[in-house]
Amino acid sequence: MCNCIEEKERALAEKFGYKTVALDADFVSGRIAVGFGGTDKNGKVFDEQKMLVSYCPFCGKPYSND
């Protein structure tokens, strides 16, 4: 598995002067969680849902099934 999440968190912390930064990632699998929201077919708005991605959004490498 790549270490893009750790690299991006470190880079963001340095850029903005924070002690630490935590991207929205699943702690068990280490995969990034992408949030989305919207409106259903009846016009009702639904709150943000989370979806774990299969590929790293930064480098494009697939996450392993381990």
N, C-alpha and C positions, 0 to 999 in steps of 0.2 A: 504494500500500500504506500502511496506517496505521502509526503509530509507537508503538502501545500497548506493545510489548515494551520499548522503551527507556524509556518513561515509567514503567512498573511497576518495572523494574530500578532506576531512579533513586529512585523513591519508597521501595522496600524498603531500599535502601542508607541513605537518610536516616533512615527510621524506626528501623532497628536499629543505626545508627552504623557501618556497614561502609564500607570504601573503595569497593568495587564489589560488585555482585550480578549473576549471570548465570542467567537462566531457561533451562530446557532447550529450546533452539531450534536448528534446523538452520542452520548458518552460510551455506550456499550459497543456500537459498531464503528464509531469514529467517522461516520458519514455526515455530510452536510444536510441539513433540513431546510427545504425551500418552503416559504410560506405563501399562501394564496388565499384569496377571498373572492366573492362575487355575488351574483344574483341568480337564483334558480329560475326555472321556466315559468313560475307563477309570480315572479317579481319580488320574491322575498330575499332579502340580503342575508348571506351567511357569513359568519365570522371567519377569521383566518384559520385555515387548516394547514397542517404540516405534512410534507411529503419528503421521504428520504430519497435522494438521487442515487442512481446506479453508477454514475461516472463523476469523477472529480470535476467541478465546474471551473477549476483554474487551469489544470493541465490536460484534462480529457481522458486520463487513464481510468479504466474501469476499477471499481472497488472490488476486492476479492470477496468470495462467499464465506471466508473463514470467520 
